[in-house]
């Protein structure tokens, strides 16, 4: 029996296992190439251009969904809890797909969106959800959505805002190409709780 098993494994099973391993390796390489952490991002800084401004611990910012990494003038402290209030100023749209700060509703999402999940900045959060982070490097983003009553900040730094859209350094149009078709603005207010 073992003389029959080994040739069978070599001829029928091992080629498929090899193919699966190579496919997984290629998928991982593509994911790494398309990861937002693989690129350097130039932030839109409200304090740039010689305009004097001191970052504050609370405040409000008007965010545009076309910004891939909007730097607010709000500094967040590690270990502190904050409340995030979101007031849309106009309709939010991703291309021609209606959305909002909480993301794209499941019924509005086109059939192909699940196929593009590997290109989404935060895989676990819905498409187009309003996100925050304390930097543009894509590390430790958190979902703000339509508002967040309590969120404890892990890393200190300036609050950056973005919607959870696709990024891809290998795609035509550049890494932030998919932010160009976004429309919508909102006032985001941050209040410390502790």
C-alpha positions in Angstrom: 0.0 0.0 0.0 2.8 2.5 0.8 4.4 1.9 -2.6 1.1 3.1 -4.2 0.7 6.1 -1.9 4.1 7.8 -2.5 3.8 7.9 -6.3 0.2 9.1 -6.0 1.3 11.9 -3.6 4.2 12.9 -5.8 2.1 12.9 -9.0 -1.3 14.2 -7.8 -1.0 16.0 -4.4 2.4 17.7 -4.3 1.9 19.8 -7.4 -1.4 21.2 -6.0 0.3 22.0 -2.6 3.2 23.7 -4.5 0.7 25.7 -6.5 -1.2 26.8 -3.4 2.1 27.8 -1.6 3.2 29.9 -4.7 -0.2 31.5 -5.0 -0.2 32.5 -1.3 3.3 33.9 -1.6 2.3 36.0 -4.6 -0.8 37.2 -2.8 1.3 38.2 0.2 3.9 40.1 -2.1 1.1 42.0 -3.9 -0.5 42.9 -0.5 2.9 44.2 0.7 3.4 46.2 -2.4 -0.1 47.8 -2.2 0.1 48.4 1.6 -0.3 52.0 2.7 2.7 51.5 5.0 4.9 50.9 2.0 4.6 54.5 0.8 5.5 57.9 2.2 2.6 60.2 2.5 2.7 63.9 2.3 0.0 65.2 4.8 -2.1 68.2 4.3 -0.9 70.2 7.3 -2.9 73.2 8.5 0.2 74.6 10.2 2.3 74.7 7.0 3.3 77.7 5.0 4.5 79.8 8.0 1.0 80.1 9.5 1.5 80.1 13.2 -0.7 77.6 15.0 -0.2 75.6 18.1 -1.8 72.1 18.2 -4.5 71.8 20.7 -5.9 69.0 22.8 -9.5 69.6 21.6 -11.2 71.3 18.7 -12.8 70.9 15.3 -11.7 70.4 11.8 -13.5 70.4 8.4 -12.5 67.2 6.6 -12.7 66.6 2.9 -13.1 62.9 1.8 -10.6 63.5 -1.1 -7.8 63.9 1.4 -5.9 60.6 1.9 -4.3 61.9 5.1 -5.7 65.1 6.5 -3.6 66.5 9.4 -5.8 68.3 11.9 -4.6 70.8 14.4 -5.6 68.5 17.2 -3.0 66.6 19.3 -4.1 63.4 21.0 -2.4 62.1 24.1 -1.6 58.4 24.6 -3.8 56.7 27.2 -6.5 59.5 27.2 -10.1 59.0 26.1 -11.8 61.2 23.5 -15.2 61.8 22.1 -15.4 62.3 18.3 -18.5 64.0 16.9 -19.1 64.1 13.1 -21.5 66.4 11.3 -21.6 65.9 7.5 -21.7 69.2 5.7 -22.9 67.7 2.4 -23.5 64.4 0.7 -20.7 61.8 0.8 -20.1 59.8 -2.4 -17.4 57.4 -3.6 -17.5 57.8 -7.3 -21.2 57.3 -7.9 -21.8 55.2 -4.8 -23.7 56.9 -2.0 -22.0 56.7 1.4 -21.7 58.5 4.7 -19.3 58.7 7.6 -20.3 55.2 8.7 -19.3 53.9 5.3 -21.1 52.5 2.3 -24.3 50.7 3.1 -24.2 47.0 2.1 -27.1 47.4 -0.4 -25.4 50.3 -2.1 -22.1 48.5 -2.6 -21.5 47.2 -6.2 -20.9 43.5 -6.7 -17.1 43.9 -7.3 -16.3 45.7 -4.0 -15.6 42.4 -2.0 -12.9 41.6 -4.6 -11.1 44.8 -3.8 -10.9 44.3 0.0 -7.1 43.6 -0.2 -6.6 47.2 -1.4 -8.7 48.7 1.4 -6.6 50.6 4.0 -8.3 49.0 7.1 -9.5 45.6 6.1 -11.8 45.1 9.1 -13.7 48.3 8.7 -16.4 49.0 6.0 -15.5 50.9 2.8 -15.5 54.7 3.1 -15.8 54.7 6.9 -14.3 57.9 8.5 -11.1 56.8 10.1 -8.5 58.5 12.4 -4.9 57.9 13.3 -2.1 59.7 15.0 0.0 59.7 11.8 -0.1 59.0 8.1 1.9 55.8 8.3 -1.3 53.7 8.5 -0.3 52.2 11.9 -3.1 51.8 14.4 -6.0 53.5 12.6 -9.3 53.6 14.4 -12.9 53.9 13.0 -14.7 57.1 13.9 -17.6 56.5 11.6 -20.6 58.7 12.3 -19.2 59.5 15.8 -17.4 57.8 18.6 -18.5 58.3 22.2 -15.3 57.0 23.9 -12.0 56.0 22.3 -8.7 55.5 24.2 -5.7 56.6 22.2 -2.8 54.2 22.0 -0.1 56.4 20.3 0.3 60.1 21.0 0.3 62.5 18.0 -1.6 64.8 15.7 -5.0 63.5 14.6 -5.1 62.6 10.9 -8.4 61.8 9.2 -9.2 59.7 6.1 -11.9 57.6 4.6 -11.3 53.8 4.3 -10.8 53.7 0.5 -8.5 51.7 -1.7 -4.8 52.4 -1.9 -2.4 50.7 -4.3 1.1 51.7 -5.3 1.0 49.5 -8.4 -2.3 50.8 -9.7 -2.6 53.2 -12.6 -2.9 56.8 -11.3 -0.7 56.4 -8.3 -1.2 55.2 -4.7 -4.0 57.7 -3.8 -5.8 57.5 -7.2 -9.0 56.2 -5.6 -9.4 59.2 -3.4 -9.8 61.5 -6.4 -13.4 60.5 -7.1 -14.5 61.1 -3.5 -16.9 63.8 -2.6 -18.1 65.1 0.8 -17.1 67.0 3.8 -17.8 66.9 7.5 -17.0 68.9 10.6 -15.2 66.5 13.1 -15.1 67.7 16.7 -12.8 66.1 19.3 -13.4 66.5 23.0 -11.2 64.9 25.8 -13.2 62.9 28.2 -10.6 62.4 31.0 
